[in-house]
Amino acid sequence: MATGHHNVHPLPQTDRPRATHTVIRDRAASRAASVSSSRRVVRLLLASAPDPLPFDKQEVVTPIGETLDRVKSTPNPCAVPVIRCVVR
């Protein structure tokens, strides 16, 4: 999904995020269902947030002495979710 902004990376629009957003937007949904769905969205965002960050190649030596080529995140990311709530 193109956004026109180089620093915006939308989540893939599958049925799971759509269903979660449906609960959040449903006026008839219970508070518990809304909170639970909001937490799911935050978890999805936090899980996908590091994807566009840079990674460095790193060799890892296993306990049996085998060397594997892996990647390591370059910065130490820090994520802080900010949830907006509308009080009626």
N, C-alpha and C positions, 0 to 999 in steps of 0.2 A: 504494500500500500504506500504510494508516494504521498508525502506531506508537503513538499516544497521547502522543507527546512532540513539542512544537513545534520542537525543535532537532535532530530526527533526520530525515535525508533519505535513505531507502534507494535503492540503485541499482535501475533497472528490471530486473525478473527476466526476462531473455531467455535463450535457449538458450546463448549464449556464456558469461555468468557462471556458469550452472549447470554447464556442461561444465568450466570452469576449477576450480570448487569441487569437482567430482567427482574430478579428478586430485589436488587437494590432500588430500582426505580418504581417498583410496585407499591402503590399507596396502601394496599390491603395486606402487605407482608408484615409479619410480626417484627418487633424490634430485634429479637434474637436472630431471626433469619437474615435481617438486614446487616446486623453486625457480623454474623458469620460469613456472609457473602462478601462484605467489605474486606474482611481479613483475608479471604481467598484471593481477591484482586491484589491486595498488597503483597501477598506471598508470590503471586505470579510475576508481579513487577520486580520484586527484589530478586527473584530467581533469574530473570532475563536481563536485569540491569548490567551485569558485568560483561555480557556478550560483546559489545562493541569496544571494550577497553583493550589496550595493547597487552600482549603476552610475550614473554621472552622464552627462548628455547633453553632447556635445562636437562642435563644428564643426571639420571638417578641410578644409584647402585642399590640393588635389592639385597636382602639378607643372604641370598645364596651367591652373591658376587656378580650377578648379571647386570649389565649396564643397559638402561632404557632411555630413549629420547622422549622427553615429555615437555610440557609447557608450564610456565609459572606466571601468574599475573604480575605485571610490572608495578603498578601502584598498589598500595593497600587501600582498597575502596572502603568507604564508610557510607552507609545508607541510613537515612532518617526518613521514615514515612510521615507525611503530613496529611492528616485526614481532616476534611472540611465537613462540618455538620450543620445542617439547617434545623434550627429550633422553631417549631410552629407554636 
